[in-house]
Structure formats: structure tokens, C-alpha cells
């Protein structure tokens, strides 16, 4: 049974995942996603997504390839997460956290 995401209560200012994690999950689910679509899903500006993508790319979590007029994103699924408490897990496991079906329903 699919769960419908519950919107945060008014005034809630935090979540369990960072925007970096959310962007990575979105791009793993839709490697040809446009920045504006990722921004809308994550709830940040397009410029913020561009910055996050650049940081993920520079850190080796994403490879960005130009395909025609669009970008294609590939997550390095074997790369360990950065924080010592999460280093036992990989970007691939994080990417699998949000399934494509769940992301498209939002």
C-alpha cells in the first residue's frame, strides 16, 4: 500500500534529510531531470540545486554528462557517505531510499 507524504506542520523548519540527500535521490530516480523540476520537488531554488549538484559532482558523488541540450546525471553508487556515522553506507543505498514511483507521485 502506497503512503501519501504528509506535509510538514506549519512552522516546521527541519527535516531528517539534507537538501544534498534530496537532490541526490531525485537525480538517481530521474537522471535526466531538469534543475527546475528538482528544485520544485526539494522545495529550494533552482540556483540552490545548481550549487548542490556542483558540490556533489566535485565530491565525486555525481557525474554530469551533456546529452544534446540536457544533462544526464549518474550517481556513484559505491561512494561512501561523508559523515563518520554514515560512512558504512553508500550513495547507492541513499539513492534507493526514494523510489522513482514515490517521487513521481509527489
C-alpha positions as CSV (number, residue, x, y, z in Angstrom):
1,X,0.0,0.0,0.0
2,X,1.5,3.4,-1.1
3,X,1.8,6.0,1.6
4,X,0.9,9.6,0.8
5,X,3.5,12.0,2.1
6,X,2.3,14.1,5.0
7,X,3.1,17.8,4.6
8,X,5.1,19.2,7.5
9,X,3.2,21.1,10.2
10,X,3.2,24.9,9.9
11,X,6.3,26.4,11.3
12,X,8.4,23.1,11.0
13,X,11.9,24.2,10.0
14,X,13.8,21.0,9.8
15,X,13.7,17.5,8.2
16,X,15.7,14.3,8.6
17,X,17.5,14.5,5.2
18,X,19.6,17.3,3.9
19,X,18.9,19.1,0.6
20,X,22.0,17.4,-0.7
21,X,20.5,14.0,0.0
22,X,17.2,15.0,-1.5
23,X,18.8,16.3,-4.7
24,X,20.9,13.0,-5.0
25,X,17.7,10.9,-4.5
26,X,15.9,12.9,-7.2
27,X,18.7,12.7,-9.7
28,X,19.1,8.9,-9.1
29,X,15.4,8.4,-9.7
30,X,15.4,10.6,-12.8
31,X,18.9,11.0,-14.3
32,X,17.6,13.4,-17.0
33,X,15.7,15.7,-14.6
34,X,15.8,19.5,-15.1
35,X,17.1,21.6,-12.3
36,X,13.8,23.5,-12.0
37,X,11.9,20.1,-11.6
38,X,14.4,19.0,-8.9
39,X,14.1,22.4,-7.2
40,X,10.3,22.1,-7.1
41,X,10.5,18.6,-5.6
42,X,13.1,19.5,-3.0
43,X,11.5,22.9,-2.1
44,X,14.5,25.1,-2.9
45,X,15.5,27.5,-5.6
46,X,16.9,26.4,-8.9
47,X,20.2,28.2,-8.0
48,X,20.4,26.2,-4.8
49,X,20.1,22.9,-6.8
50,X,22.8,24.1,-9.2
51,X,25.1,24.7,-6.3
52,X,24.3,21.3,-4.7
53,X,24.8,19.5,-8.0
54,X,28.2,21.2,-8.4
55,X,29.2,20.2,-4.8
56,X,28.0,16.6,-5.3
57,X,29.9,16.5,-8.7
58,X,33.1,18.0,-7.1
59,X,33.0,15.5,-4.3
60,X,32.6,12.6,-6.7
61,X,29.0,11.6,-6.0
62,X,27.7,12.6,-9.4
63,X,28.9,12.5,-12.9
64,X,27.3,15.1,-15.2
65,X,27.3,14.4,-19.0
66,X,25.9,16.8,-21.6
67,X,23.4,15.0,-23.9
68,X,22.1,17.4,-26.5
69,X,20.7,20.3,-24.7
70,X,20.2,18.5,-21.4
71,X,22.4,17.0,-18.7
72,X,22.4,13.3,-17.7
73,X,23.4,12.5,-14.1
74,X,24.9,9.3,-12.8
75,X,25.3,8.6,-9.1
76,X,28.5,6.9,-8.0
77,X,26.5,4.3,-6.1
78,X,29.6,2.7,-4.4
79,X,30.9,6.0,-2.9
80,X,30.6,6.0,0.9
81,X,28.6,8.7,2.6
82,X,30.7,11.5,4.1
83,X,29.9,11.7,7.8
84,X,31.7,9.1,10.1
85,X,28.3,7.9,11.5
86,X,27.1,7.1,7.9
87,X,30.4,6.1,6.3
88,X,29.4,2.4,6.5
89,X,26.6,3.2,3.9
90,X,26.9,4.3,0.3
91,X,25.4,6.9,-2.0
92,X,23.6,4.0,-3.8
93,X,21.8,3.0,-0.6
94,X,20.8,6.6,0.0
95,X,19.6,6.9,-3.7
96,X,17.5,3.8,-3.2
97,X,15.8,5.5,-0.2
98,X,13.4,7.3,-2.5
99,X,11.9,5.1,-5.2
100,X,11.0,6.5,-8.6
101,X,7.4,5.6,-8.1
102,X,7.2,7.6,-4.8
103,X,8.9,10.6,-6.4
104,X,6.6,10.8,-9.4
105,X,3.5,10.6,-7.1
106,X,4.6,13.8,-5.3
